[in-house]
Amino acid sequence: MFRRRLTNVVPAAVKFSHQHNKFFSVEAAQRVAPLTDGLVQSLQRIVGNNNVSQAMAVREQHGKDESYHVCAPPQVVAFAESVEQVSGVARLCNEHRVPLIPFGSGTGLEGGINAIKGGVCLDVMKMDKILAVHPEDFDCQVECGVTRKTLNNYLRDTGLWFPIDPGADASLCGMCSTSASGTNAVRYGTMRENVMNMEVVLADGRVIDTAGKDRRTRKTSAGYNLTNLFVGSEGTLGIITKATLRLHGIPESSVSAVCSFEDIQAAVDTTVQVLQCGIPMARIEFLDEVSIDACNKYSNMDMRVAPSLFLEFSGSPKSLDDNAEIVGEIVKMNGGSDFKWATDVDERNLLWKTRHDILYACMALRPGCKPYSTDVCVPISNLPKVVVESKKYIDEAGVIGPMVGHVGDGNFHVFFPVDQSNPDEIKTVHDVSVKMALLAQELDGTCTGEHGIGLGKRELLLKEFGETGIEVMQQLKQTMDPNGILNPGKVFF
């Protein structure tokens, strides 16, 4: 089924008025046959009776993430406590050709864990051991249930930290699976640059180490880069059960600041100019006036309601002063306000907590709604155009669309609060989201910088990679998962 020619794929309900119109369709959840009692009993033998649940509340919890996509619960949820159990469950599902969906913290935004074809959801959050920390080598090894906050709390006395920060307290292996990023990417990169090795369970239950058993070197030219093959694969090629990660030294000093602008163009121009000057920013985040208003209401802040930049400088005290002075001059040159500083730890934590709570702040603008998110990314030089044009799309559609962005690496988000029960509203927002993604692709960018494809952006993947690129991906999927059991219906059909 994975070799079906793309030219035979026809659009479903939504039509896209664009010259490249051979998009994937998004099908409704399919009816699935109930699992046999024998298979459920086999699951219980593998992971234990107490680690298997068919309760509707548990299934619903594991059938949706933070996105607007309607809950599609699995038929059974299994909780694994070891790689041997993960391997056993994968082998069982592969033998019976039953869908298998890996589940971490459930904080995704593209429906990546929804069980649209039923099957078994494998929750790996009980595998939560920090296996090794090598401070002198700046690396660590963690199981798949360890979250980023848990790791950084554990590292607190070492002078090291893991800086990739998508906002949510996501599981680290889940972050590997979606190639997560976040506010610190402008300085430290994304998950792709910070994963050294992974233990992965394949569809047939075999276990591999992507860089070789216990390898944790900074460099290698040995063989294919299997590590980055699985980073961003969204559980469609294997189940990541262990990761070896790069750590970084905690900066000597850090200060944060907020400044506002009269319009979006000035704020984004400032970002580009700061980066072109080679100033080593720790973070540089953009929020439009709608986002600022949402933050003020949700987090009880009193920031000026205007397009704004959140900035963080880190390094030695002398370098902080020098860099802040240069950035301050660039801000003033673009008509920005003076910095409002957050110097002590509590002030900085409050500022960045406000930024990280933006998803929930946006949803609070329309209680009862769910987020329809998009997160395009473009080369820095094209950032002003895509942000300004996207704002026009949102205003012309007459919808609420708060804009936030990791603009230091050309990535920004829009969180549309939508009423799941209103198909006309969802279609309007969907059309705006597609227009934004197509514009980003035309400007040499991508339809998703860090959220992944999941269910929400499959129709845009063909435009980005072309038929040959997708066919190669499908061939990889066919080779590694010939029965199509791993997270079916995600990324592509």
LINTAZI-V110279 format. One record per residue. N is the residue number from 1. SS is DSSP state (H for helix, E for strand, C for the rest). PSI is psi in whole degrees, -180 to 180 (NA if undefined). OMEGA is omega in degrees with one decimal (* if undefined). Layout:
# LINTAZI-V110279
n: (N,N)
ss: (SS,SS)
psi: (PSI,PSI)
omega: (OMEGA,OMEGA)
This chain:
# LINTAZI-V110279
n: (1,2,3,4,5,6,7,8,9,10,11,12,13,14,15,16,17,18,19,20,21,22,23,24,25,26,27,28,29,30,31,32,33,34,35,36,37,38,39,40,41,42,43,44,45,46,47,48,49,50,51,52,53,54,55,56,57,58,59,60,61,62,63,64,65,66,67,68,69,70,71,72,73,74,75,76,77,78,79,80,81,82,83,84,85,86,87,88,89,90,91,92,93,94,95,96,97,98,99,100,101,102,103,104,105,106,107,108,109,110,111,112,113,114,115,116,117,118,119,120,121,122,123,124,125,126,127,128,129,130,131,132,133,134,135,136,137,138,139,140,141,142,143,144,145,146,147,148,149,150,151,152,153,154,155,156,157,158,159,160,161,162,163,164,165,166,167,168,169,170,171,172,173,174,175,176,177,178,179,180,181,182,183,184,185,186,187,188,189,190,191,192,193,194,195,196,197,198,199,200,201,202,203,204,205,206,207,208,209,210,211,212,213,214,215,216,217,218,219,220,221,222,223,224,225,226,227,228,229,230,231,232,233,234,235,236,237,238,239,240,241,242,243,244,245,246,247,248,249,250,251,252,253,254,255,256,257,258,259,260,261,262,263,264,265,266,267,268,269,270,271,272,273,274,275,276,277,278,279,280,281,282,283,284,285,286,287,288,289,290,291,292,293,294,295,296,297,298,299,300,301,302,303,304,305,306,307,308,309,310,311,312,313,314,315,316,317,318,319,320,321,322,323,324,325,326,327,328,329,330,331,332,333,334,335,336,337,338,339,340,341,342,343,344,345,346,347,348,349,350,351,352,353,354,355,356,357,358,359,360,361,362,363,364,365,366,367,368,369,370,371,372,373,374,375,376,377,378,379,380,381,382,383,384,385,386,387,388,389,390,391,392,393,394,395,396,397,398,399,400,401,402,403,404,405,406,407,408,409,410,411,412,413,414,415,416,417,418,419,420,421,422,423,424,425,426,427,428,429,430,431,432,433,434,435,436,437,438,439,440,441,442,443,444,445,446,447,448,449,450,451,452,453,454,455,456,457,458,459,460,461,462,463,464,465,466,467,468,469,470,471,472,473,474,475,476,477,478,479,480,481,482,483,484,485,486,487,488,489,490,491,492,493)
ss: (C,C,C,C,C,H,H,H,C,C,C,C,C,C,C,C,C,C,C,C,C,C,C,C,C,C,C,C,C,C,C,C,C,C,C,C,H,H,H,H,H,H,H,H,H,H,H,C,H,H,H,E,E,C,C,H,H,H,H,H,H,C,C,C,C,C,E,C,C,C,C,C,C,C,C,E,E,E,E,C,C,C,H,H,H,H,H,H,H,H,H,H,H,H,H,H,C,C,C,E,E,E,E,C,C,C,C,C,C,C,C,C,C,C,C,C,C,C,C,E,E,E,E,C,C,C,C,C,C,E,E,E,E,E,H,H,H,C,E,E,E,E,E,C,C,C,E,H,H,H,H,H,H,H,C,H,H,H,C,E,E,C,C,C,C,C,C,C,C,C,E,H,H,H,H,H,H,H,C,C,C,C,C,C,H,H,H,H,C,C,H,H,H,H,E,E,E,E,E,E,E,C,C,C,C,C,E,E,E,C,C,C,C,C,C,C,C,C,C,C,C,C,C,C,C,H,H,H,H,H,C,C,C,C,C,C,C,C,E,E,E,E,E,E,E,E,C,E,E,C,C,C,E,E,E,E,E,E,E,E,C,C,C,H,H,H,H,H,H,H,H,H,H,H,H,H,C,C,C,C,C,C,E,E,E,E,E,C,H,H,H,H,H,H,H,H,H,H,H,C,C,C,C,C,C,C,C,E,E,E,E,E,E,E,E,C,H,H,H,H,H,H,H,H,H,H,H,H,H,H,H,H,H,C,C,C,C,C,C,E,E,E,C,C,H,H,H,H,H,H,H,H,H,H,H,H,C,H,H,H,H,H,H,H,C,C,C,C,C,E,E,E,E,E,E,C,E,C,C,H,H,H,H,H,H,H,H,H,H,H,H,H,H,H,H,H,H,C,C,C,C,E,E,E,E,E,H,H,H,C,E,E,E,E,E,E,E,E,C,C,C,C,H,H,H,H,H,H,H,H,H,H,H,H,H,H,H,H,H,H,H,H,C,C,C,E,C,E,C,C,C,C,C,C,C,C,C,H,H,H,H,H,H,H,H,H,H,H,H,H,H,H,H,H,H,H,H,H,H,H,C,C,C,C,C,E,C,C,C,C,C,C,C)
psi: (-18,-7,7,134,138,-26,-15,-3,126,146,150,-133,-36,128,138,124,76,152,-28,96,14,70,159,147,159,105,158,158,135,153,140,148,145,147,147,152,-34,-39,-42,-42,-36,-40,-43,-37,-32,-48,-8,147,-39,-9,19,131,137,13,136,-39,-42,-41,-42,-38,-33,8,12,156,-150,2,179,-13,135,141,131,91,148,171,-23,148,129,141,117,146,-1,163,-30,-39,-41,-45,-43,-41,-43,-43,-43,-48,-37,-40,-37,0,48,132,143,119,115,144,128,-114,-10,29,14,169,14,23,27,-15,-2,131,72,-15,23,-151,-154,128,126,103,122,14,-14,-12,82,34,138,108,-35,144,128,86,-37,-21,-2,51,166,166,128,153,170,-15,-1,130,165,-38,-39,-45,-46,-32,-39,-35,-2,-38,3,-12,9,163,162,112,-10,123,90,2,-64,155,69,158,143,-37,-29,-37,-36,-43,-32,3,55,164,-134,-165,-24,4,-29,-27,-41,-5,-168,-172,-35,-35,-9,8,125,-30,153,146,126,133,124,173,-33,7,-10,151,129,155,121,-24,13,148,120,14,136,42,154,-25,148,145,25,110,-169,153,81,-27,-51,-10,-39,-25,121,5,-6,36,14,-13,-22,170,116,121,-11,146,140,121,149,140,164,153,140,130,151,-44,151,142,149,159,158,138,151,163,164,-28,168,-40,-45,-40,-45,-37,-40,-44,-49,-43,-39,-45,-38,-24,-5,22,125,82,142,-41,146,108,139,137,131,179,-30,-41,-42,-44,-42,-43,-44,-43,-41,-41,9,48,171,41,151,132,93,159,131,160,132,127,151,133,140,154,-152,156,-37,-44,-34,-47,-45,-47,-39,-37,-44,-45,-39,-38,-40,-41,-47,-36,-28,16,20,164,168,155,140,115,146,104,-41,168,-43,-41,-43,-42,-39,-43,-47,-25,-39,-43,-42,-23,10,-36,-47,-31,-41,-40,-30,-18,-28,84,139,-8,165,155,126,111,152,154,76,161,136,164,146,-41,-23,1,-47,-42,-47,-34,-47,-45,-39,-39,-39,-43,-44,-46,-41,-33,-15,33,162,124,78,134,131,157,145,67,-14,-24,22,14,131,161,154,128,99,119,119,151,112,-25,1,95,-32,-41,-43,-40,-42,-48,-40,-44,-41,-44,-42,-42,-41,-45,-42,-39,-44,-42,-38,-26,30,26,-162,155,-13,123,-30,-14,-24,-180,-52,-133,-29,-22,22,-35,-12,-9,-38,-43,-36,-38,-17,166,-43,-43,-43,-39,-38,-42,-43,-36,-40,-46,-44,-39,-43,-21,66,-26,-1,36,-24,113,56,149,0,152,-60,176,NA)
omega: (-178.4,-178.0,-179.4,-177.1,-176.1,-178.6,179.0,-179.6,-178.1,178.8,177.9,-170.5,-174.3,176.7,-179.7,-178.6,-179.5,-175.1,176.0,-171.0,178.9,-177.7,171.0,174.7,178.0,-174.2,174.6,177.5,-176.2,172.1,-178.2,178.7,178.7,177.0,179.4,176.0,-179.7,179.6,178.2,178.2,177.0,175.1,179.8,177.9,-177.4,-172.8,-179.4,-177.4,-176.9,-178.1,175.6,-178.7,171.8,178.4,-176.3,-179.5,179.3,179.9,179.5,177.4,-177.3,-178.7,-179.6,173.7,-177.7,-173.3,179.7,-175.3,-178.1,-179.1,173.8,-172.3,171.2,178.0,178.3,177.3,176.2,-179.9,-178.5,179.5,179.7,178.4,177.4,177.8,176.5,179.3,-179.5,178.7,178.7,-179.9,-180.0,-178.3,-179.9,179.4,-177.4,-179.6,178.8,178.4,-179.4,-176.0,175.9,-178.4,175.8,-178.4,176.1,-175.9,-178.6,-175.6,-180.0,178.3,-174.2,-179.1,-179.7,-176.3,-173.3,176.3,178.1,176.6,-174.8,169.9,-178.6,179.2,-175.6,-174.4,175.3,176.1,-166.3,-178.9,167.0,-166.8,-177.4,171.2,178.8,-175.0,-177.6,178.8,179.1,174.8,178.1,178.2,-175.8,171.1,-168.3,179.9,-179.7,177.8,-176.5,179.5,177.5,179.4,-177.2,173.1,179.1,-176.2,-167.6,-175.3,-177.3,-174.3,-179.0,173.9,173.4,-165.7,-176.7,-164.9,-180.0,-179.7,177.2,176.4,-173.7,173.2,-174.0,178.5,170.9,175.3,173.5,-174.9,-179.4,-175.6,-175.1,-178.1,176.4,-170.8,-177.1,-173.0,-178.1,179.4,-170.2,-179.2,-177.8,178.1,-178.7,-178.8,-172.2,175.4,-176.1,-175.6,176.4,168.5,-174.3,172.9,-179.0,-174.6,-177.7,176.8,176.9,-179.1,177.9,168.8,-167.8,177.7,-176.6,-175.7,175.6,177.2,179.4,177.2,179.0,-176.3,171.5,172.0,-175.8,172.2,179.7,178.9,-178.4,-179.2,-178.1,170.5,-178.1,175.5,-179.1,-177.5,171.0,176.2,-178.7,-179.6,-178.4,-180.0,-178.0,-177.0,-178.9,179.0,171.6,-168.9,173.0,174.3,-177.8,177.5,175.8,-178.1,-179.3,-179.5,176.5,171.6,179.4,-178.2,174.7,172.1,-176.7,-175.4,-179.9,-179.7,-177.2,-178.1,-177.9,-179.4,-177.8,175.3,178.3,178.6,-178.2,-177.9,177.6,-179.1,179.2,176.5,177.3,179.9,-175.2,179.2,172.7,176.2,171.9,-171.1,179.0,171.8,177.2,-173.9,178.2,178.0,178.8,178.2,178.3,178.3,179.5,-176.5,-174.3,-174.1,177.6,177.2,179.8,179.7,176.2,-179.2,-177.4,174.5,-170.9,171.9,168.1,-176.9,172.5,176.7,177.6,-178.3,176.5,179.4,180.0,180.0,177.8,-178.7,-177.9,-177.8,178.8,179.4,-179.8,180.0,178.0,177.7,178.8,178.6,-179.7,179.5,179.5,175.5,-179.1,179.9,173.2,178.5,163.8,-168.7,168.7,-170.1,-178.6,-172.1,-177.4,179.2,-179.7,179.0,178.4,179.8,-176.5,171.5,176.0,178.3,-177.5,179.0,-172.6,179.5,-178.4,175.5,178.8,179.7,179.6,175.1,177.3,-176.4,179.9,-179.9,177.4,-176.6,166.1,-170.9,168.4,-173.7,-177.9,179.7,-178.2,170.3,-173.4,-175.9,-179.9,-176.3,-179.5,-177.6,-175.4,179.3,-178.6,-179.9,178.9,177.0,177.7,178.9,-177.7,-178.8,-179.3,179.5,178.8,-179.7,174.5,-178.1,178.1,-178.9,174.6,-177.4,167.0,-168.2,177.0,175.8,172.9,-173.9,172.6,-174.2,165.8,178.5,178.2,172.9,-174.8,175.3,-176.6,-176.6,-177.0,-176.7,179.0,178.9,179.2,179.2,178.9,179.7,178.5,179.8,177.3,-180.0,179.7,178.4,178.1,-178.5,179.5,176.9,178.5,179.0,177.6,179.4,175.1,-178.9,-176.1,-179.5,176.4,-179.8,-176.1,-178.2,-177.3,-177.7,179.1,174.1,-165.4,-172.6,-178.8,-176.4,-179.0,-174.0,-179.8,178.0,-174.2,-173.6,-176.4,-176.4,-177.4,179.0,179.7,179.5,176.9,176.8,179.6,177.5,175.3,178.9,180.0,-178.9,-173.0,-177.7,-171.7,179.1,174.8,-175.1,-170.7,176.1,-173.4,178.9,179.3,-178.8,171.4,-177.4,*)
